[in-house]
Amino acid sequence: MKLRIYFKQAWNLIKQEKLFSSIYILGTGLSIMIVMVLAIVFYLKIANIYPETNRDRMLIIKSGTIKTKNNDDAYTSASLSLKLIETCLMPLKNAKAIAVVNKLYNVTDELQIAGSNESRPVTTKRVNTAFWSVFPFRFTDGKPFTEADFQSGIATAVISESLSRRLFGTTEATGKTINLNFKSFRVCGVVKDASFVTVNTYAQIWIPYTVFEDYKNPIGPEDFFGVFGYTSGNGEKPVSNQDFDWNNPNNIVIGRSVANQLFPGQSALGKEIASKYDKKI
């Protein structure tokens, strides 16, 4: 009964102050809408969504910085070279898989339609075989190109479902041929479409970057590489250079910045910290 009276009072106030009430209601609604939009955008950027379902275990490296030894103010930044990736990143033991993408930002190539002079722009990504492990696409037909195909630079391609339907009228396109930039590629697999909001994986065609010789001699910044690595998860323990008893409640792991503050210039492994917890690092 009281709730009904409150609603009547509110309605009467709205009718008495129409302008103020309209501004108040619209302002409240607009604030809620902005918060919801920001929450959705934030979710799309960090949540595990197809095909980027390993985001919570991923490390993305798109560029590096070189500083001079005696002058911290002198430095240069650039994208990654393949030699740096093979020398410094590929040997990492903690990474379960390392995906390498040539021409990091989406490339628009020309797809020639069989039986006609028509060309159609398509978005492509040039990747390695580990790309399919880091980003577990759902294959509706066929499978990814093999390591042998990648090492040999064989012209194979994985295409999206939507492109397969447009070209062949079906999603069963394995074994068929497409012409990309006037070069023939054999379709080895068809995957469920990735959303354009997943910028690290979105494309219509994925091909081995070894098909093109220019990957060895990049010309501009757009020709360099990006790296996407992910570690083990699902309860698996990370690899460590030191034995660590994870079942001992007196052992802890601390961040590098804290270690530098507590033990400047020293290794913190095996040391004890005095706190209310009396833990060993």
C-alpha positions in Angstrom: 0.0 0.0 0.0 2.8 2.4 0.9 4.6 1.6 -2.3 1.6 2.7 -4.3 1.5 6.0 -2.4 5.1 6.6 -3.2 4.5 6.1 -6.9 1.6 8.5 -6.8 3.7 11.1 -5.1 6.5 10.7 -7.7 4.1 10.9 -10.6 2.6 14.1 -9.2 6.0 15.7 -8.8 6.9 14.7 -12.4 3.7 16.5 -13.6 4.4 19.6 -11.6 8.1 19.9 -12.7 8.0 18.5 -16.2 11.3 20.2 -17.4 13.3 19.3 -14.4 11.9 15.7 -14.3 12.7 15.2 -18.0 16.3 16.4 -17.6 16.7 14.3 -14.5 15.4 11.1 -16.1 17.3 11.6 -19.4 20.5 12.4 -17.5 20.2 9.3 -15.4 19.4 7.1 -18.4 22.4 8.6 -20.3 24.8 7.9 -17.4 23.7 4.3 -17.2 24.0 3.9 -20.9 27.6 5.3 -21.0 28.6 3.0 -18.1 27.2 0.0 -19.9 28.9 0.8 -23.2 32.2 1.3 -21.4 31.8 -2.0 -19.6 31.0 -3.8 -22.9 34.0 -2.2 -24.7 36.3 -3.2 -21.7 34.9 -6.7 -21.8 35.5 -7.1 -25.5 39.1 -6.0 -25.1 40.2 -8.3 -22.2 37.7 -11.2 -22.0 38.3 -14.6 -23.5 36.2 -14.5 -26.6 36.4 -16.6 -29.8 38.9 -17.1 -31.2 41.1 -15.2 -28.7 40.2 -17.6 -25.9 43.6 -17.6 -24.3 43.8 -13.8 -23.6 44.2 -14.4 -19.8 47.4 -16.4 -20.5 48.8 -14.4 -23.4 51.8 -12.0 -23.7 51.6 -9.8 -26.8 54.7 -8.1 -28.2 54.3 -5.8 -31.1 57.4 -3.6 -30.8 60.7 -3.1 -29.0 62.8 -0.2 -27.7 66.6 0.0 -27.9 68.4 2.3 -25.5 72.0 3.4 -25.5 74.2 2.2 -22.7 75.4 5.5 -21.4 72.4 7.7 -22.2 68.9 6.8 -21.1 67.4 9.6 -23.1 68.7 8.3 -26.4 66.5 5.4 -27.7 64.7 4.1 -30.7 61.5 2.0 -31.1 60.5 -0.3 -33.9 58.5 -3.4 -34.7 60.1 -6.8 -34.3 62.4 -8.5 -36.8 62.2 -12.2 -37.5 65.8 -12.6 -36.5 65.1 -11.1 -33.0 62.0 -13.4 -32.6 63.9 -16.5 -33.6 66.9 -15.6 -31.4 65.3 -14.2 -28.2 61.7 -15.3 -28.1 61.4 -18.7 -29.8 63.8 -20.4 -27.2 61.6 -19.3 -24.2 60.8 -22.4 -22.1 57.8 -20.9 -20.3 55.8 -20.3 -23.5 53.6 -23.2 -24.5 53.3 -21.8 -28.1 54.4 -18.7 -29.9 52.4 -17.3 -32.8 54.2 -15.0 -35.2 52.2 -12.7 -37.5 53.9 -11.0 -40.5 52.5 -7.6 -41.5 50.9 -7.2 -38.0 48.1 -5.0 -39.1 45.4 -6.4 -41.4 46.4 -6.6 -45.1 44.0 -6.1 -47.9 44.7 -8.3 -50.9 42.9 -8.8 -54.2 41.0 -12.1 -54.6 40.4 -13.0 -58.2 37.1 -14.7 -58.9 37.3 -17.9 -61.1 35.7 -17.6 -64.5 35.5 -13.8 -64.5 37.7 -10.7 -64.6 36.3 -9.5 -61.3 38.6 -8.9 -58.3 37.4 -8.6 -54.7 39.3 -7.0 -51.8 39.8 -9.4 -48.8 41.4 -9.1 -45.4 44.4 -11.5 -45.0 46.8 -12.5 -42.2 50.2 -14.0 -42.8 50.9 -16.4 -39.9 53.0 -19.4 -38.7 51.6 -22.8 -37.7 51.7 -22.0 -33.9 49.0 -19.3 -34.6 46.4 -22.1 -34.6 47.5 -23.3 -31.2 47.5 -19.8 -29.6 44.2 -19.0 -31.2 42.0 -22.2 -31.3 39.7 -21.5 -34.3 36.8 -23.8 -34.9 37.3 -25.7 -38.1 34.1 -26.6 -39.9 36.0 -28.3 -42.7 39.6 -29.4 -43.2 42.5 -28.4 -40.9 45.3 -25.8 -40.6 48.2 -25.9 -42.9 51.0 -28.1 -41.6 54.5 -27.3 -40.4 55.8 -28.9 -43.6 53.7 -26.6 -45.7 54.9 -23.7 -43.7 58.6 -24.5 -43.9 58.3 -25.3 -47.6 56.4 -22.1 -48.4 53.6 -24.0 -50.0 50.7 -21.8 -51.1 47.9 -23.1 -48.8 45.2 -21.1 -47.2 42.5 -21.2 -44.5 39.4 -19.2 -45.3 36.4 -18.1 -43.3 32.9 -19.7 -43.5 31.4 -16.5 -45.0 34.0 -16.2 -47.7 33.6 -19.9 -48.5 29.9 -19.5 -49.0 30.4 -16.5 -51.2 33.0 -18.2 -53.4 31.7 -21.8 -53.5 28.2 -21.7 -52.1 29.2 -24.2 -49.4 31.5 -24.4 -46.3 33.1 -27.6 -47.6 35.8 -26.0 -49.6 38.9 -28.1 -48.7 40.9 -28.9 -51.8 39.5 -26.1 -53.9 41.7 -23.3 -55.3 41.5 -19.6 -54.9 43.6 -16.9 -56.6 45.1 -14.3 -54.3 47.0 -11.5 -56.0 47.1 -13.6 -59.1 48.7 -16.5 -57.2 47.0 -19.8 -56.8 46.3 -21.1 -53.2 44.9 -24.5 -52.2 42.3 -24.2 -49.5 43.2 -26.6 -46.6 40.5 -25.6 -44.1 37.5 -23.5 -43.4 36.9 -21.8 -40.0 34.1 -20.1 -38.2 34.2 -16.4 -38.8 36.2 -14.2 -36.3 34.6 -10.9 -35.2 36.2 -7.7 -36.4 36.5 -6.6 -32.8 39.1 -9.4 -32.2 41.7 -7.3 -34.1 44.6 -9.7 -33.4 42.9 -12.6 -35.3 40.3 -11.1 -37.6 40.7 -11.9 -41.3 39.0 -13.7 -44.2 42.0 -15.6 -45.3 45.0 -16.9 -43.3 48.1 -18.0 -45.2 51.7 -19.0 -44.2 53.9 -15.9 -44.3 56.7 -18.1 -45.8 54.8 -18.1 -49.1 56.1 -14.6 -49.8 59.9 -14.0 -50.1 59.6 -10.4 -48.8 59.2 -11.7 -45.2 63.0 -12.2 -45.1 63.8 -8.6 -46.1 61.2 -6.3 -44.6 61.1 -2.8 -46.2 58.8 -0.7 -44.0 57.4 -0.9 -40.4 54.3 -2.5 -41.8 56.4 -5.5 -43.0 57.7 -6.5 -39.5 56.3 -9.0 -37.1 54.2 -9.3 -34.0 54.4 -12.1 -31.4 51.6 -13.7 -29.4 52.7 -16.2 -26.8 50.8 -18.0 -24.1 51.7 -20.1 -21.1 50.2 -23.2 -19.7 47.0 -22.9 -17.8 44.0 -24.9 -16.5 45.8 -25.6 -13.2 49.2 -26.3 -14.7 52.1 -24.9 -12.8 54.4 -22.5 -14.7 57.9 -23.6 -15.5 60.5 -22.2 -13.1 64.3 -22.1 -13.2 64.4 -23.0 -9.5 62.6 -25.7 -7.6 59.6 -24.3 -5.8 57.5 -26.2 -3.3 54.0 -25.0 -4.2 52.5 -27.0 -1.4 54.5 -25.3 1.3 52.4 -22.5 2.9 55.6 -20.7 4.0 56.8 -20.1 0.5 55.7 -17.0 -1.5 56.4 -15.4 -4.9 57.0 -11.7 -5.0 57.2 -9.2 -7.9 60.5 -8.0 -9.3 59.9 -4.4 -8.2 59.4 -5.5 -4.6 62.5 -7.7 -4.8 64.6 -4.8 -6.1 63.4 -2.7 -3.1 64.0 -5.4 -0.5 67.3 -6.8 -1.9 68.8 -4.3 -4.3 71.4 -5.8 -6.6 70.9 -9.3 -5.1 68.9 -12.4 -5.9 65.8 -12.7 -3.7 65.5 -16.5 -4.1 65.8 -18.4 -0.8 65.7 -15.2 1.3 63.3 -14.6 4.1 61.2 -11.4 4.7 60.2 -10.2 8.1 56.5 -9.6 8.2 53.5 -10.8 10.1 53.5 -13.8 7.8 57.2 -14.8 8.1 57.4 -16.2 4.6 60.3 -17.6 2.6 60.8 -16.4 -1.0 
